[in-house]
Amino acid sequence: MSNHSNLRPWAVWSTAALTALTISLSPVGTYSAQAATIEVSGTTSAVQSTSPTTPARNTTIPALPQSSKQSALPNVLVIGTGGTIAGQSEDATSFQNYKAGTLPIEEMVDALPDKQKIADVSTLQFGNSGSGSYTMADLYDLSLTVDKALAQYDSVVVTTGTDTMEEIAYFLDMTVQSDKPVVITGSMRPWTVIGSDAQANLYNAIKLAGSGRTTSFGTVLMLNDTIQLARGVTKTNDYRTDTFETPMLGAVGYIDEENIRIYRAPARALKPEGTAKPVFDLSKITKADLAKVEIAISYQEAGGEAIEGFVRGGAKGIVTSGTGAGGISRAMGQARTKATQEGVIFVTTTRTGSGSVYGGGNGVIAGDNLSPQQARILLMLGLSFSDDFDTIKKWFETYGTPEV
C-alpha cells in the first residue's frame, strides 16, 4: 500500500538510484529471476516463476487498506509491469539512453504530488519488463489479476511499455469481466529525465480511473492528456509523446487539470451494466488453451513461404496484413487457400494504418478496421474458445466491429 505523500517527482531519484543499481545487475528490464519474493505495498508476496530464466510475475492482490474502506475518496490499485515509464535514465538528459522496467511502481506512486486529493492509491508490482517481453501466458495472468483486483478496488491502472501497449490493452479489453474502470498508461520518456511525460501520465491515469467516468468502457488508454479506447488505438511514432492515435475515429476524451471531458462512448457502455461482458472469460480456459496465431505481411511479389512456415509451426490462425483494402500477392493467396483447406482460419486486414476491410470467404474473415496486431489478439482469443469458423466469424462481427 502506498502512503499518501507530497513528495515532488524528483524525490524518487535518490531511492530509485539504489534500486536501479541493484536491478541493473540483472538482465535489462527485468527483476532477477532468482528472486523468491517481491516487496509490494509493505507486504511480502509469493511470486510465480516457472523456470530459472522466467521473470517473476506477482499476482497476489494487496488487501484494501482499512483507511481506504473508510475514506470518501475512490480507491485505485496501480499494477506496474515496467516499460519506459519505469525507466532509469543514464542521466537527467538521457532521453533515449535508459533501462526500461527498472523503478518500482510503489516508489513512483509515492513520488506523485497531491495524489491524496484524487484517490487512495495502492500498488502491485506484477513485473518489471519492457512490454515486448511479456508472453501471452503473462497477459493471461495479468488479466485475471486485474479482474481479481476489481473485486476489491474501485478501479485499476496498469502501467506498461508503449511498444506493444495497444495489444496488451486490447487483450485486457476483450478478457476483463468487470465493468469497473481499467486504465492503461505509460510514457515515451523515462521517469528520471527532464521534461518526462511519465509523472503526468501516471497522475492523470489515476485521476481518470478514480473518477469512474469510463465505467463500462472496457479498457482505455490515458497518455498525453488524451483518453483513447483500447480498440483501434495504435502507436504512430517511435519517439513523440503524442504517439497514440485512433485512426478515423479519434480520441474519446481529454483531461485538462480538473476537467475530464468524454465526447463519445463505446457500444458496450450504452448497454445495461453487466450485460456487455466479453465472452472471453479466461477463468474458463487454461494458458495451454491459448491458440497460436501469426501475422503475414503482403508486399510487392511477396512469397507464400511465411504462411507455409506458420502452418508448419502449428499456427491455428493467421492474420494477413494486406495492401490497400486487404489484398495479398498471388503466392500468398495460393498458400492461404491451401492452409484453409487444412483448417487454418485467416483474418484479412490492411497494412495502410486505417480503413475498413470487408468481405471474406472460405476460411477467411474480414477484419473491418482492426489493425493486424489487434486482429491477431481477437483471432487468438476466438480460437482459444472455439474451433468453429462461423462462431469466430460472428465474434469478429460483434466484438470486432462494435457498431452503435
C-alpha positions as CSV (number, residue, x, y, z in Angstrom):
1,M,0.0,0.0,0.0
2,S,1.3,3.4,-0.9
3,N,1.3,6.1,1.7
4,H,-0.1,9.5,0.7
5,S,2.8,11.9,0.1
6,N,3.5,15.4,-1.0
7,L,7.0,14.5,-2.3
8,R,7.8,16.0,-5.6
9,P,8.5,13.6,-8.5
10,W,12.2,14.2,-8.3
11,A,12.3,12.9,-4.7
12,V,12.1,9.3,-6.2
13,W,15.6,9.7,-7.7
14,S,17.6,9.1,-4.6
15,T,15.9,5.9,-3.5
16,A,15.3,4.8,-7.1
17,A,19.0,5.1,-7.9
18,L,19.9,2.5,-5.3
19,T,17.2,0.2,-6.6
20,A,18.3,0.7,-10.2
21,L,21.9,-0.2,-9.2
22,T,20.8,-3.5,-7.7
23,I,18.4,-4.3,-10.6
24,S,21.0,-3.4,-13.2
25,L,22.9,-6.5,-12.2
26,S,20.0,-8.5,-13.6
27,P,19.1,-8.6,-17.4
28,V,17.9,-5.2,-18.6
29,G,14.2,-4.6,-18.0
30,T,13.5,-7.5,-15.6
31,Y,13.9,-8.3,-12.0
32,S,16.3,-11.1,-11.2
33,A,14.6,-14.4,-11.9
34,Q,16.2,-15.9,-8.9
35,A,14.3,-13.7,-6.5
36,A,11.8,-15.7,-4.5
37,T,9.7,-12.7,-3.3
38,I,8.8,-9.2,-4.4
39,E,8.1,-6.5,-1.8
40,V,4.7,-5.0,-2.6
41,S,2.8,-2.3,-0.6
42,G,4.6,-3.2,2.6
43,T,3.9,-7.0,2.4
44,T,6.0,-9.8,1.0
45,S,4.1,-11.9,-1.6
46,A,5.0,-15.1,-3.3
47,V,5.7,-14.8,-7.0
48,Q,5.3,-17.2,-9.9
49,S,8.4,-18.5,-11.6
50,T,8.3,-21.4,-13.9
51,S,12.0,-21.7,-14.7
52,P,15.3,-20.2,-13.6
53,T,15.2,-17.8,-16.6
54,T,11.5,-16.8,-16.4
55,P,10.9,-13.4,-14.8
56,A,8.7,-13.5,-11.7
57,R,5.1,-12.3,-12.1
58,N,3.4,-11.3,-8.9
59,T,-0.4,-11.9,-8.9
60,T,-1.1,-11.5,-5.2
61,I,-3.6,-8.7,-4.7
62,P,-2.8,-6.4,-1.7
63,A,-5.7,-6.2,0.7
64,L,-7.7,-3.0,0.5
65,P,-6.4,-0.9,3.5
66,Q,-8.9,-0.2,6.3
67,S,-8.3,3.5,5.8
68,S,-9.4,3.3,2.2
69,K,-12.6,1.5,3.2
70,Q,-13.5,4.4,5.4
71,S,-12.4,7.1,3.0
72,A,-14.7,9.1,0.8
73,L,-12.1,9.0,-1.9
74,P,-12.1,6.3,-4.6
75,N,-9.6,3.6,-4.2
76,V,-7.3,2.7,-7.1
77,L,-4.8,-0.1,-7.5
78,V,-1.9,0.6,-9.7
79,I,-0.4,-2.5,-11.3
80,G,3.1,-2.0,-12.5
81,T,4.6,-4.1,-15.3
82,G,7.6,-1.9,-16.3
83,G,8.3,-0.2,-19.5
84,T,9.8,3.2,-20.3
85,I,7.6,4.8,-17.6
86,A,9.6,2.9,-15.0
87,G,12.9,3.6,-16.8
88,Q,16.1,4.8,-15.2
89,S,18.0,7.1,-17.5
90,E,21.8,7.3,-17.6
91,D,21.5,10.9,-16.5
92,A,18.8,13.7,-16.4
93,T,19.1,14.4,-20.1
94,S,19.3,10.9,-21.5
95,F,16.0,10.7,-23.3
96,Q,16.9,7.6,-25.2
97,N,19.7,6.0,-23.2
98,Y,17.9,4.3,-20.3
99,K,16.9,1.0,-18.8
100,A,13.2,0.3,-19.1
101,G,11.4,-1.6,-16.4
102,T,13.7,-0.5,-13.6
103,L,12.0,1.6,-11.0
104,P,9.4,0.0,-8.6
105,I,5.9,1.2,-9.0
106,E,5.5,1.8,-5.3
107,E,8.2,4.4,-5.3
108,M,6.8,6.0,-8.5
109,V,3.4,6.4,-6.9
110,D,4.8,7.6,-3.6
111,A,6.6,10.4,-5.5
112,L,3.5,11.7,-7.2
113,P,2.4,15.1,-5.6
114,D,-1.1,15.7,-4.4
115,K,-2.4,12.2,-5.2
116,Q,-4.2,12.2,-1.8
117,K,-6.5,14.8,-3.4
118,I,-7.8,12.4,-6.1
119,A,-7.7,8.8,-4.7
120,D,-6.5,6.4,-2.2
121,V,-3.8,4.5,-4.1
122,S,-2.3,1.1,-3.5
123,T,0.3,-0.7,-5.7
124,L,1.2,-4.2,-7.1
125,Q,4.4,-5.0,-8.9
126,F,3.2,-7.6,-11.4
127,G,6.6,-7.5,-13.2
128,N,9.2,-5.0,-14.4
129,S,9.9,-5.6,-18.1
130,G,9.6,-4.0,-21.4
131,S,6.1,-4.6,-22.9
132,G,7.5,-6.8,-25.7
133,S,9.0,-9.2,-23.1
134,Y,5.6,-10.4,-21.9
135,T,4.2,-13.6,-23.3
136,M,0.5,-14.3,-24.0
137,A,0.6,-16.5,-20.9
138,D,1.8,-13.5,-18.9
139,L,-1.1,-11.5,-20.2
140,Y,-3.5,-14.3,-19.2
141,D,-2.2,-13.9,-15.7
142,L,-2.4,-10.1,-15.9
143,S,-6.0,-10.1,-17.0
144,L,-7.1,-12.5,-14.2
145,T,-5.1,-10.3,-11.7
146,V,-7.0,-7.2,-12.9
147,D,-10.3,-8.9,-12.5
148,K,-9.4,-10.2,-9.1
149,A,-8.3,-6.7,-8.0
150,L,-11.6,-5.2,-9.2
151,A,-13.4,-7.5,-6.8
152,Q,-12.0,-5.2,-4.1
153,Y,-10.9,-2.0,-5.7
154,D,-13.0,0.7,-7.4
155,S,-10.7,0.8,-10.4
156,V,-7.3,-0.4,-11.7
157,V,-4.5,1.4,-13.5
158,V,-1.9,-0.7,-15.4
159,T,1.4,0.7,-16.4
160,T,3.2,-0.8,-19.4
161,G,5.7,-0.1,-22.0
162,T,4.3,1.5,-25.1
163,D,5.8,-0.8,-27.8
164,T,3.0,-3.4,-27.5
165,M,0.7,-1.4,-25.3
166,E,-2.1,-1.5,-28.0
167,E,-2.0,-5.3,-27.9
168,I,-1.9,-5.5,-24.1
169,A,-4.8,-3.0,-23.9
170,Y,-6.9,-4.9,-26.4
171,F,-6.3,-8.2,-24.7
172,L,-7.5,-6.8,-21.4
173,D,-10.4,-5.1,-23.1
174,M,-11.5,-8.4,-24.6
175,T,-11.0,-10.5,-21.4
176,V,-11.5,-8.5,-18.2
177,Q,-15.0,-9.3,-17.0
178,S,-15.6,-6.4,-14.6
179,D,-17.4,-3.2,-15.7
180,K,-15.2,-1.2,-13.4
181,P,-12.7,1.2,-15.0
182,V,-9.4,-0.2,-16.3
183,V,-6.9,2.4,-17.4
184,I,-3.6,1.7,-19.1
185,T,-0.8,4.3,-19.1
186,G,2.9,4.5,-19.9
187,S,5.3,7.1,-21.2
188,M,7.6,7.9,-24.1
189,R,10.3,9.2,-21.9
190,P,11.8,7.6,-18.8
191,W,10.8,8.7,-15.3
192,T,14.1,10.3,-14.5
193,V,14.7,12.8,-17.4
194,I,13.8,16.4,-17.6
195,G,10.5,17.0,-19.2
196,S,9.4,13.4,-18.8
197,D,5.7,12.7,-19.6
198,A,5.8,9.8,-17.1
199,Q,4.6,11.6,-13.9
200,A,1.8,13.5,-15.6
201,N,0.6,10.3,-17.4
202,L,0.5,8.3,-14.2
203,Y,-1.2,11.0,-12.2
204,N,-3.9,11.6,-14.9
205,A,-4.4,7.8,-15.3
206,I,-5.1,7.5,-11.5
207,K,-7.4,10.6,-11.7
208,L,-9.3,9.1,-14.6
209,A,-9.6,5.7,-13.0
210,G,-10.8,7.2,-9.8
211,S,-13.4,9.4,-11.5
212,G,-15.4,6.4,-12.7
213,R,-16.0,8.2,-16.0
214,T,-15.0,5.2,-18.0
215,T,-17.2,2.6,-16.2
216,S,-18.4,0.0,-18.7
217,F,-16.0,1.4,-21.4
218,G,-13.7,-1.6,-21.1
219,T,-10.0,-0.8,-21.1
220,V,-8.9,2.7,-22.1
221,L,-5.5,4.4,-22.6
222,M,-4.6,7.6,-20.8
223,L,-1.4,9.3,-22.3
224,N,-0.6,12.8,-23.2
225,D,-3.8,14.1,-21.6
226,T,-5.8,12.1,-24.1
227,I,-8.2,9.2,-23.5
228,Q,-8.4,6.5,-26.2
229,L,-10.4,3.3,-26.3
230,A,-8.3,0.2,-26.4
231,R,-9.9,-1.0,-29.6
232,G,-8.5,0.8,-32.6
233,V,-5.7,2.7,-30.8
234,T,-2.2,2.4,-32.3
235,K,1.3,3.7,-31.7
236,T,2.1,6.0,-34.6
237,N,5.6,7.3,-33.8
238,D,8.6,5.8,-32.1
239,Y,9.7,8.9,-30.1
240,R,6.9,11.6,-30.0
241,T,4.9,11.9,-26.8
242,D,1.6,12.2,-28.8
243,T,2.3,8.9,-30.5
244,F,-1.0,7.1,-29.7
245,E,-3.9,7.8,-32.0
246,T,-7.1,6.1,-33.1
247,P,-7.3,6.4,-36.9
248,M,-10.6,7.5,-38.4
249,L,-12.4,7.6,-35.1
250,G,-10.2,9.7,-32.9
251,A,-9.9,10.0,-29.1
252,V,-12.9,9.7,-26.8
253,G,-11.9,12.5,-24.4
254,Y,-9.3,14.6,-22.7
255,I,-8.1,15.6,-19.2
256,D,-7.3,19.2,-18.6
257,E,-6.4,19.6,-14.9
258,E,-9.7,19.3,-13.1
259,N,-11.7,18.8,-16.3
260,I,-12.4,15.3,-17.6
261,R,-14.2,15.5,-20.9
262,I,-15.7,12.4,-22.5
263,Y,-17.1,13.1,-26.0
264,R,-18.0,9.6,-27.3
265,A,-18.5,6.2,-25.8
266,P,-18.1,2.6,-27.0
267,A,-21.2,0.5,-27.8
268,R,-20.7,-1.6,-24.6
269,A,-21.2,1.5,-22.4
270,L,-24.7,2.0,-23.8
271,K,-25.9,-1.4,-22.6
272,P,-27.2,-2.2,-19.1
273,E,-24.4,-2.8,-16.6
274,G,-23.3,-6.4,-16.5
275,T,-24.7,-7.3,-20.0
276,A,-21.8,-6.3,-22.2
277,K,-19.1,-8.5,-20.7
278,P,-16.8,-10.0,-23.3
279,V,-17.4,-13.7,-23.9
280,F,-13.7,-14.5,-23.5
281,D,-13.7,-15.3,-19.8
282,L,-10.2,-16.6,-19.1
283,S,-11.3,-18.4,-15.9
284,K,-12.9,-20.9,-18.3
285,I,-9.7,-21.9,-20.1
286,T,-6.1,-22.5,-19.2
287,K,-2.9,-21.0,-20.6
288,A,-2.4,-24.1,-22.6
289,D,-5.6,-23.4,-24.5
290,L,-4.3,-20.1,-25.9
291,A,-4.1,-20.6,-29.6
292,K,-1.0,-19.9,-31.8
293,V,-1.8,-17.1,-34.2
294,E,0.6,-15.3,-36.5
295,I,0.7,-12.2,-38.9
296,A,1.9,-12.3,-42.5
297,I,2.5,-9.1,-44.4
298,S,2.0,-8.7,-48.1
299,Y,4.2,-6.6,-50.3
300,Q,5.4,-6.5,-53.9
301,E,5.8,-10.1,-55.1
302,A,5.5,-11.5,-51.5
303,G,6.1,-15.2,-51.3
304,G,3.9,-17.7,-49.7
305,E,6.7,-19.2,-47.5
306,A,5.7,-17.2,-44.4
307,I,2.2,-18.6,-44.4
308,E,3.6,-22.1,-45.2
309,G,6.1,-21.8,-42.3
310,F,3.5,-20.6,-39.9
311,V,1.3,-23.6,-40.7
312,R,4.1,-26.0,-40.2
313,G,4.9,-24.2,-36.9
314,G,1.4,-25.0,-35.6
315,A,-0.5,-21.8,-36.2
316,K,-4.2,-22.3,-35.9
317,G,-4.9,-18.8,-37.3
318,I,-3.1,-16.3,-39.5
319,V,-3.8,-12.6,-40.0
320,T,-2.8,-11.1,-43.3
321,S,-1.7,-7.5,-43.3
322,G,-2.6,-6.7,-46.9
323,T,-2.1,-3.9,-49.4
324,G,-4.9,-1.4,-49.9
325,A,-8.2,-3.0,-48.9
326,G,-6.5,-6.2,-47.7
327,G,-5.0,-7.5,-50.9
328,I,-2.3,-10.2,-50.8
329,S,0.1,-11.4,-53.5
330,R,-0.7,-14.4,-55.8
331,A,1.8,-16.6,-54.0
332,M,0.3,-15.7,-50.6
333,G,-3.2,-16.3,-51.9
334,Q,-2.2,-19.8,-53.1
335,A,-0.6,-20.6,-49.7
336,R,-3.7,-19.2,-47.9
337,T,-6.0,-21.4,-49.9
338,K,-4.0,-24.5,-49.1
339,A,-3.9,-23.6,-45.4
340,T,-7.6,-23.0,-45.2
341,Q,-8.1,-26.5,-46.6
342,E,-6.1,-27.7,-43.7
343,G,-8.4,-25.9,-41.2
344,V,-6.3,-22.8,-40.6
345,I,-8.5,-19.7,-40.1
346,F,-7.5,-16.4,-41.7
347,V,-8.4,-12.8,-41.0
348,T,-7.7,-10.2,-43.6
349,T,-6.6,-6.6,-42.6
350,T,-4.9,-3.7,-44.2
351,R,-1.3,-2.5,-43.8
352,T,-2.2,1.1,-44.6
353,G,-2.8,2.1,-41.0
354,S,-6.5,3.0,-41.4
355,G,-9.6,1.9,-43.3
356,S,-12.0,-1.0,-43.2
357,V,-11.7,-4.4,-44.9
358,Y,-14.9,-6.2,-45.9
359,G,-15.8,-9.5,-47.5
360,G,-14.1,-12.7,-46.5
361,G,-14.8,-16.2,-47.9
362,N,-14.0,-19.8,-47.2
363,G,-11.9,-19.9,-44.1
364,V,-11.3,-16.1,-44.3
365,I,-12.8,-13.4,-42.1
366,A,-12.8,-9.7,-42.8
367,G,-11.1,-7.7,-40.0
368,D,-13.0,-4.5,-40.6
369,N,-10.8,-1.6,-39.3
370,L,-8.9,-3.6,-36.7
371,S,-5.1,-3.3,-37.1
372,P,-3.3,-6.5,-37.9
373,Q,-1.9,-6.7,-34.3
374,Q,-5.3,-6.3,-32.7
375,A,-7.0,-8.6,-35.2
376,R,-4.4,-11.2,-34.1
377,I,-5.5,-10.8,-30.4
378,L,-9.1,-11.3,-31.3
379,L,-8.5,-14.3,-33.6
380,M,-6.2,-15.8,-30.9
381,L,-9.0,-15.5,-28.3
382,G,-11.6,-16.8,-30.7
383,L,-9.6,-19.9,-31.5
384,S,-8.8,-20.4,-27.8
385,F,-12.5,-20.6,-27.1
386,S,-13.8,-22.3,-30.2
387,D,-12.7,-24.1,-33.4
388,D,-15.9,-23.3,-35.2
389,F,-15.4,-20.9,-38.1
390,D,-18.9,-19.4,-38.0
391,T,-18.7,-18.8,-34.3
392,I,-15.4,-17.0,-34.6
393,K,-16.7,-15.0,-37.6
394,K,-19.7,-13.9,-35.5
395,W,-17.3,-12.7,-32.8
396,F,-15.5,-10.6,-35.3
397,E,-18.8,-9.1,-36.5
398,T,-19.8,-8.2,-32.9
399,Y,-16.8,-7.7,-30.6
400,G,-14.5,-6.9,-33.6
401,T,-16.9,-4.5,-35.1
402,P,-18.8,-2.9,-32.2
403,E,-21.1,-0.6,-34.1
404,V,-23.6,1.6,-32.2
